[in-house]
Amino acid sequence: MLLLPPLGRLVRRSLGGAPPFSCCWPRQGPSLARRGYRGGAGRKGLVLGVYAKEKEEAVPQFTNAGETFDRLVSGKLRELLSISGPPLKKGKIRLFHGLHQDFPSVVVVGLGKKAAGVNDQENWNEDKENIRTAVAVGCRQVQDLEVPCVEVDPCGDAQSAAEGAVLGLYEYNELKQKKKPVVTAQLHGSDGKEAWQKGVMFAEGQNLARYLMEAPANYITPMKFAEVIEQKLRSVNSNVKVHIRSKAWIEEQQMGAFLSVAKGSDEPPVFLEIHYSGSANANDSPLVFVGKGVTFDSGGISLKPSSGMDAMRADMGGAATVCSAIVTAAALNLPLNIIGLAPLCENMPSSRANKPGDVVRAKNGKTIQVDNTDAEGRLLLADALCYAHNFNARAIVNAATLTGAIDVALGSAATGVFTNSSWLWTHLYEASILTGDRVWRMPLFEHYTKQVTDCPLADVSNVGKYSRAGGACTAAAFLKEFVTAANWAHLDIAGVMSNKDEVPYLRKGMAGRPTRTLVEFATRLSKDKQSV
């Protein structure tokens, strides 16, 4: 952190007697308000970007907004940045006070190399990721100063800057008496207003998923989850219909696999069904999202270890991400039809709960041997996927925190995608490059199908016969037994469920991933006119 008086002394020594910068507001030059900047009451921070030097002797290269601000303060920002330490590295910050009355605190953030573009090794757009990270770090610095408002340099990509700001400032503290100061992030200047607003909506969608996943299970029950989503949808778009289906409806639909999980809990199950009509033609085939919605997963009779079980409040991450993606799509008025399906329940041990070895019947008539009651998510999805085939879907995409095995395979670097459609995979993959929330294709070999269909008591077992070997793959093979659609993808998001420090623009906690990738995927699909 750099305060102005000592910097003034540094400048005097280094510039051979040049007058020090005053710690008072500068008197020279027109005010920022007169030059198109907003002043006004209250303290305000400013986050500006600077690129890495291309040559050792080069001067710091600011973004367009940074250059403009530097001229308005007569070159002081560049001068201070040059003498205050080594060149700023990517994601690092330097803080200056007293440069101008409209912005008492200015944070300069390192953006890395200019125009880095798509990194084929990392499978993401490096410019966008660098902007998200740098802006998030800068905004948090302003928050630490308890400054209520921050203006953010668009850094050449206002959408990514908005995502970094809104995602970086979010923290779940609903139930704490002592909360972090609320900071409002705004676009600095007028360039990229539409892109900024789009980025805000993308980030708010992910934050909605983070909220749902982080909240305690006694606060987000199946019914409460459905009510939150219904309220959000009705607040952003009138072209939505929300059906909160009861246990009686689930029984009428003969969703025996779903009901077998739900019966272990006193909390009644809910089947949430969302219809967003964004296409000009109401009869256009919809994109169908399906999300696993286990609002708390104890493991059932196959009880999980107590250590870390509290994190299983987020086992409805599939439902949270797909429903939040639909809320965002509706807010963006995307021109396509989307249907969202979320079977919601708890998985609890009781005298009514599934027992290892029980056989249940899914909606399509297939029988399932429940060899492990902690492999319950696939039972919910089996019935929901069968129901999804009623809508002549253009594509069916399900998301679920399904297996610990995908975490072993990929860690938190990417969502595992199992799909029978290269067309669908291409859209998901290209969407993830833009969002930085990556996906990685996994195998759907017949090799794995044999491991779940070689079952002594039923048509299919809910675990592979070789137990833990290829667990994410056998889970996907199980789901495939309930899919006949030509374009289907299963996203196993267990590895990306939470964030420790892997994604620098997300705080520690539930991550809400891959909501933005799902929104970008839907955006791309709305522009692709390929028929089913």
Residue pairs with C-beta under 8 A, 6 or more apart in sequence:
1 95
2 80
2 84
2 94
2 95
2 96
2 97
3 97
4 21
4 22
4 23
4 96
4 97
4 98
4 99
5 23
7 21
7 80
7 83
7 84
7 96
8 20
8 21
8 22
8 23
9 20
10 83
10 84
11 18
11 20
11 21
11 79
11 80
11 83
12 18
12 19
12 20
14 83
21 76
21 80
21 98
22 98
23 98
24 98
25 98
25 100
25 101
26 73
26 74
26 76
26 99
26 100
28 74
29 72
29 73
29 74
31 37
31 39
31 101
31 102
32 38
32 39
32 72
32 100
32 101
32 102
32 103
33 39
33 102
35 72
36 189
36 190
37 72
37 102
38 102
39 101
39 102
42 148
42 149
43 104
43 105
43 147
43 148
43 149
44 102
44 103
44 104
44 147
44 148
44 149
44 150
44 151
45 103
45 104
45 105
45 106
45 107
45 141
45 142
45 145
45 147
45 149
45 150
45 151
46 69
46 103
46 105
46 106
46 107
46 150
46 151
46 153
46 188
47 107
47 109
47 135
47 138
47 139
47 142
47 150
47 151
47 152
47 153
47 165
47 188
48 62
48 63
48 65
48 66
48 69
48 77
48 106
48 107
48 108
48 109
48 153
48 188
49 62
49 63
49 65
49 66
49 108
49 109
49 110
49 111
49 131
49 134
49 135
49 153
49 155
50 60
50 61
50 62
50 63
50 66
50 81
50 88
50 108
50 109
50 110
50 111
51 60
51 61
51 62
51 63
51 111
51 112
51 113
51 114
52 87
52 88
52 89
52 90
52 110
52 111
52 112
52 113
52 114
53 60
53 61
53 87
54 61
54 113
54 114
59 78
59 82
60 78
60 81
60 82
60 87
60 88
61 114
62 69
62 70
62 77
62 78
63 111
63 153
63 154
63 155
63 156
64 156
64 191
65 153
65 154
65 155
65 188
65 189
65 191
66 77
66 108
66 153
68 189
69 77
69 106
70 76
70 77
70 78
72 100
73 99
73 100
76 99
77 96
77 99
77 106
77 108
80 96
80 99
81 88
81 94
81 108
84 94
85 94
87 110
88 94
88 108
88 109
88 110
89 110
89 112
90 110
90 111
90 112
90 130
90 133
90 134
91 109
91 110
91 112
91 130
91 133
91 134
91 137
91 504
92 109
92 110
92 137
93 107
93 108
93 109
93 110
93 134
93 137
93 138
93 141
94 107
94 108
95 105
95 106
95 107
95 108
95 141
96 105
96 106
96 107
96 108
97 104
97 105
97 106
98 104
99 106
100 106
103 151
104 147
105 142
105 145
105 147
107 138
107 141
107 142
108 138
109 134
109 135
109 137
109 138
110 134
111 130
111 131
111 134
111 155
112 126
112 130
112 134
113 126
115 127
116 126
116 127
116 130
117 125
117 126
117 127
118 124
118 125
118 126
118 433
119 125
119 126
123 414
123 429
123 432
123 433
123 438
124 432
124 433
124 436
124 438
125 433
125 434
125 436
127 156
127 157
127 160
128 157
128 160
128 434
128 436
129 160
129 436
131 155
131 156
131 157
131 160
131 161
131 164
132 160
132 161
132 163
132 164
132 167
132 168
132 436
132 505
133 164
133 504
133 505
134 155
134 164
135 152
135 153
135 155
135 160
135 161
135 164
135 165
135 168
135 505
136 164
136 165
136 167
136 168
136 169
136 504
136 505
137 168
137 504
137 505
138 150
138 152
139 150
139 152
139 164
139 165
139 168
139 169
139 183
139 185
140 168
140 169
142 150
142 183
143 150
143 169
143 180
143 181
143 183
146 181
147 181
147 183
148 181
148 182
148 183
148 184
149 183
149 184
149 186
150 165
150 183
150 184
150 185
150 186
151 185
151 186
151 187
151 188
152 161
152 162
152 165
152 185
152 186
152 187
152 188
153 161
153 188
153 189
154 161
154 187
154 188
154 189
154 191
154 192
154 195
154 196
155 161
157 192
157 195
158 187
158 191
158 192
158 193
158 195
158 196
158 199
159 192
159 195
159 196
159 198
159 199
159 202
160 199
161 187
161 192
161 196
161 199
162 185
162 187
162 195
162 196
162 197
162 198
162 199
162 200
162 202
162 203
163 199
163 202
163 203
163 505
163 516
164 505
165 185
165 203
166 185
166 199
166 200
166 203
166 204
166 207
167 203
167 206
167 207
167 505
167 506
168 505
168 506
168 507
169 183
169 185
170 203
170 207
170 210
170 507
171 180
171 507
171 509
172 210
172 211
172 214
172 215
172 509
172 510
173 179
173 180
174 211
174 215
175 216
175 219
187 193
187 196
198 332
201 328
201 331
201 332
202 328
202 435
202 516
202 519
202 520
203 516
204 328
205 324
205 325
205 327
205 328
205 331
205 515
205 516
205 519
206 324
206 512
206 513
206 515
206 516
207 512
208 232
208 320
208 324
208 327
208 512
208 515
209 317
209 320
209 321
209 323
209 324
209 512
209 513
209 515
210 506
210 509
210 510
210 511
210 512
212 220
212 225
212 228
212 316
212 320
212 323
212 324
213 313
213 314
213 316
213 317
213 320
213 497
213 510
213 511
213 512
214 313
214 314
214 509
214 510
215 313
216 313
217 295
217 296
217 312
217 313
217 346
220 228
220 295
220 313
220 316
221 267
221 295
221 346
222 267
222 268
222 269
222 270
222 293
222 295
222 344
222 345
222 346
223 244
223 268
223 270
223 344
225 270
225 272
225 293
225 295
225 316
225 319
225 320
225 342
225 344
226 242
226 244
226 270
226 272
226 342
226 344
227 244
229 242
229 272
229 274
229 323
229 327
229 342
230 242
230 244
232 327
233 240
233 242
233 274
233 276
233 326
233 327
233 330
234 240
234 242
236 327
236 330
236 331
237 276
237 330
237 331
237 333
239 276
239 277
239 278
239 330
240 274
240 275
240 276
240 277
240 330
241 274
241 275
241 277
242 272
242 273
242 274
242 275
243 272
243 273
243 274
243 275
244 270
244 272
245 270
245 271
245 272
245 273
246 268
246 270
247 259
247 262
247 268
247 269
249 271
250 258
250 259
250 262
250 269
250 271
250 343
251 259
253 271
253 363
253 383
253 387
254 361
254 363
255 271
255 343
255 362
255 363
255 383
255 384
255 386
255 387
256 360
256 361
256 362
256 363
256 383
257 360
257 361
257 362
257 363
257 368
257 379
257 380
257 382
257 383
258 269
258 271
258 343
258 345
258 379
258 380
258 382
258 383
258 384
259 269
260 354
260 358
260 360
260 370
260 379
261 294
261 300
261 345
261 347
261 354
261 376
261 379
261 380
262 268
262 269
262 345
262 346
263 352
263 353
263 354
264 300
264 346
264 347
264 348
264 349
264 350
264 352
264 353
264 354
265 345
265 346
265 347
265 348
265 350
267 295
267 345
267 346
269 343
269 344
269 345
270 344
270 345
271 341
271 342
271 343
271 344
271 384
272 293
272 319
272 323
272 340
272 341
272 342
272 343
272 344
273 339
273 340
273 341
274 323
274 326
274 338
274 339
274 340
274 341
274 342
275 286
275 337
275 338
275 339
276 326
276 329
276 330
276 337
276 338
276 339
276 340
277 337
278 329
278 330
278 333
278 334
278 335
278 336
278 337
278 338
278 526
279 335
279 336
279 337
280 335
282 337
284 336
284 337
284 394
285 337
285 391
285 392
285 393
285 394
285 531
285 532
286 336
286 337
286 338
286 339
286 391
286 392
286 393
286 394
287 336
287 337
287 338
287 339
287 393
287 394
287 395
287 397
287 522
287 525
288 338
288 339
288 340
288 341
288 388
288 391
288 393
288 395
288 396
288 397
289 322
289 323
289 325
289 326
289 338
289 339
289 340
289 341
289 397
289 398
289 399
289 518
290 318
290 322
290 340
290 341
290 342
290 381
290 384
290 385
290 388
290 396
290 397
290 398
290 399
291 316
291 318
291 319
291 320
291 321
291 322
291 323
291 340
291 341
291 342
291 398
291 399
291 400
292 315
292 316
292 317
292 318
292 319
292 342
292 343
292 377
292 380
292 381
292 398
292 399
292 400
292 401
292 402
293 316
293 318
293 319
293 342
293 343
293 344
293 345
293 380
294 312
294 315
294 316
294 344
294 345
294 346
294 347
294 376
294 377
294 380
295 313
295 315
295 316
295 344
295 345
295 346
296 312
296 313
296 315
296 346
296 347
296 348
297 304
297 312
297 315
297 346
297 347
297 374
297 376
297 377
298 304
298 309
298 312
298 346
298 347
298 348
298 349
299 347
299 349
299 373
299 374
300 347
300 348
300 349
300 353
300 354
300 373
300 374
300 376
301 349
301 353
301 354
301 355
301 356
301 373
302 356
302 372
302 373
302 374
303 349
303 374
304 312
304 374
311 497
311 498
314 320
314 401
314 497
314 498
314 510
315 347
315 377
315 401
316 342
316 344
316 401
317 399
317 400
317 401
317 493
317 497
317 510
317 512
318 342
318 377
318 398
318 399
318 400
318 401
318 402
318 491
318 493
319 342
319 343
319 344
320 512
321 399
321 493
321 512
321 513
321 514
321 515
321 518
322 340
322 342
322 397
322 398
322 399
322 518
323 340
323 342
324 512
324 515
325 515
325 518
325 519
325 522
326 338
326 340
328 515
328 519
329 336
329 338
329 519
329 522
329 523
332 519
332 523
334 522
334 523
334 526
335 526
336 522
336 525
336 526
338 522
339 388
339 391
339 393
341 384
341 387
341 388
342 384
343 380
343 381
343 383
343 384
345 380
347 373
347 374
347 376
353 373
354 360
354 370
354 373
354 376
355 370
355 373
356 370
356 371
356 372
356 373
357 369
357 370
357 371
357 457
358 369
358 370
359 367
359 368
359 369
359 370
359 457
359 458
360 367
360 368
360 370
360 379
361 367
361 368
362 368
362 379
362 382
362 383
362 386
362 482
363 382
363 383
363 386
363 387
364 386
364 482
366 382
366 458
366 459
366 460
366 481
366 482
367 457
367 458
367 459
367 460
368 379
368 382
368 458
368 459
368 460
368 461
368 462
369 455
369 456
369 457
369 458
369 460
369 461
369 462
370 379
370 462
371 461
371 462
371 463
372 462
372 463
375 462
375 463
375 475
377 400
377 401
377 402
378 400
378 402
378 462
378 475
378 478
378 479
379 462
381 398
381 400
381 402
381 479
381 482
382 478
382 479
382 481
382 482
383 482
384 398
385 396
385 398
385 479
385 482
385 483
385 488
386 482
388 396
388 485
389 396
389 483
389 484
389 485
392 532
393 485
393 487
393 532
394 487
394 525
394 532
395 421
395 424
395 485
395 487
395 488
395 489
395 525
396 483
396 485
396 487
396 488
396 489
397 424
397 428
397 488
397 489
397 491
397 518
397 521
398 479
398 488
398 489
398 490
398 491
399 491
399 493
399 514
399 518
400 490
400 491
400 492
400 493
400 494
401 492
401 493
401 494
401 497
402 472
402 475
402 490
402 492
402 493
402 494
403 471
403 472
403 475
403 492
403 494
404 471
404 494
405 468
405 470
405 471
405 472
405 473
405 475
406 416
406 442
406 472
406 492
406 493
406 494
406 495
407 494
407 495
409 416
409 442
409 472
409 495
410 416
410 440
410 495
411 495
412 495
412 496
412 498
412 499
412 500
412 502
412 503
412 511
413 438
413 440
413 495
413 502
414 432
414 438
414 439
414 440
414 495
414 496
415 432
415 437
415 438
415 439
415 440
415 491
415 492
415 493
415 495
415 496
415 513
415 514
415 517
416 439
416 440
416 442
416 472
416 491
416 492
416 495
417 425
417 428
417 429
417 439
417 440
417 441
417 442
417 489
417 490
417 491
417 492
418 441
418 442
418 443
418 444
418 473
418 476
418 479
418 480
418 489
418 490
418 492
419 425
419 428
419 441
419 444
419 488
419 489
419 490
420 444
420 480
420 483
420 486
420 487
420 488
420 489
421 486
421 487
421 488
421 489
423 487
423 530
424 487
424 488
424 489
425 441
425 489
427 521
427 524
427 525
427 528
428 439
428 489
428 517
428 521
429 439
429 441
430 524
431 517
431 518
431 520
431 521
431 523
431 524
432 438
432 439
432 514
432 517
432 520
434 520
435 514
435 516
435 517
435 520
437 496
437 513
437 514
437 515
437 516
437 517
438 517
439 491
439 514
439 517
442 472
442 473
442 476
442 492
443 473
444 473
444 476
444 477
444 480
445 473
445 477
448 464
448 470
448 473
448 474
448 476
448 477
449 477
449 480
449 481
451 464
451 465
451 466
451 470
451 474
451 477
452 460
452 461
452 462
452 463
452 464
452 465
452 474
452 477
452 478
452 481
453 459
453 460
453 461
453 481
454 461
454 465
455 461
455 465
459 481
460 478
460 481
461 478
462 478
463 471
463 474
464 470
464 471
464 474
464 477
466 474
472 492
475 492
476 490
476 492
479 490
480 488
480 490
486 532
487 532
491 514
493 513
493 514
496 511
496 513
496 514
497 510
497 511
497 513
498 509
498 510
498 511
499 506
499 507
499 508
499 509
499 510
499 511
499 513
500 508
501 508
503 511
503 513
